[in-house]
Amino acid sequence: MRWHYAVLTTAVVLFATNSQAQHGHEEGHYDYSSWASKKTGNCCNDKDCGFLGADEWRETDRGDEVKILGQWCPVKAEHYIIKGKSPDWTKAHACVAKGADHMYSNPCDRLLCFAGMPNY
């Protein structure tokens, strides 16, 4: 029975450490699937996009920043969507590559696309 507890604990820890910014992909998938940025022609990989929580996006005097794996990452010009639209303009949204940890030495390299909230 102890090994069940160990497996469950390991799974929870791995899930918590690998969690990333996006939430609610399913609700916005139709819109995300048409997104493109200067960084990539297809932002959406059926799981990479979603809205950002209030503690995962901020506007600074340097510009927008997104928290990825606990690190604040600058949103560069190449990340803003150039094709497609936001499924909900009341929230910021991002596509952040999941998995393939061996391909990303820096969490910020995972940011594929971003759509912020409009400034009125």
N, C-alpha and C positions, 0 to 999 in steps of 0.2 A: 504494500500500500504506500510505503514511503516513496517509491520511485514514481508513482502517479503524481504525488505532491511536487516532486522535483521537476518533472516534465511540465506540469502546469505552471509552476513558478518561472521556469525558464521561458516558456512561451509568453507569459505576461511581460516579463522583462524585455524580451526581444521586441514584442509589439510596441511597448512604451518607448524604447530607444529608437525604433525605426519609424515612429509616427511622424508624419509631416503635415504641412500646413493645410492642405485642402480638405474641405468637408462638402458633403452634399453633391457629389459628382452626378449621381443619377438624375437629380432634378434639372441640372443644366446641361446634360450630355448633348442634347440636340444642338444647342448653341456652341458648346465647346468643340464639337466635332468639326466645325467650320473655321476654327481659329488658326491663324498663322501669325508668325512674327518674323522679324529679320533674322532671328537665330534659327528658326525652324519653320518649314512649310506646313507642318502638321503638329500642332501643340498637344493634341489629345490622343492618348493611347488607352482609351476606355477606362482609365482609372487615375490619370495624372492631374486632372483639373478639378477645381472646386472653389467655393467661397472661402474667405479667410476670416478667422475670428478676430475680435478687437485686439487681442494680444499677439497677433501674428502679422500685422501690417501696421505701418506708421508712416506719417509724412514728416520729414525733417527738413531743415534748411538746405540739405544736400539733395533732397528728393525723396521719392518713395523707397521704403525698405520692407522686405519680407523676411520673416523668421523661418529658417529652414534648419531642421535638426538642432535647434537651440542657438543658432547663429544668425545675427541680423545681416542680411545681404542687400546690397544696393540693387534697385531695379534700373537697369541700363536701357538706353534707347533701343537696343536690339530686342528687349523683352516685351515691349508694349505691342499689343495686338495691332496688326495692320490689315487683317481680314477677319470678319466675323463681328459678333456683338456680344455684350454681356447678357447673361440670362436674368440678371437682377442688378440694376444700377445702384441699389441702396447698399451694396456690399462690394468690397474689393475681391477680385478673383485671381487665381494663379494656376498655372500648370507647372508642376514640379515633378521631375522624373523620379520614379520610385524604383527600388531594387537596383541591380547592377552596381553594387557598392564598389566593385573593383574598377569601375570606369570613372569614379568621381573622388578625387583626393580632397576637394573642397566642397562643402555643402552648397555654396553659392553657385557652383557650376551646374547644379540640378535645375535651376530656374529656366524654364522654357518660354513662358508667356505670362503676361500680366495685364489686367484691366482694372484700373482704380475706379474710384467713385468720382463723378463729375463735380467740378467746382462751380457753384452757381454764384 
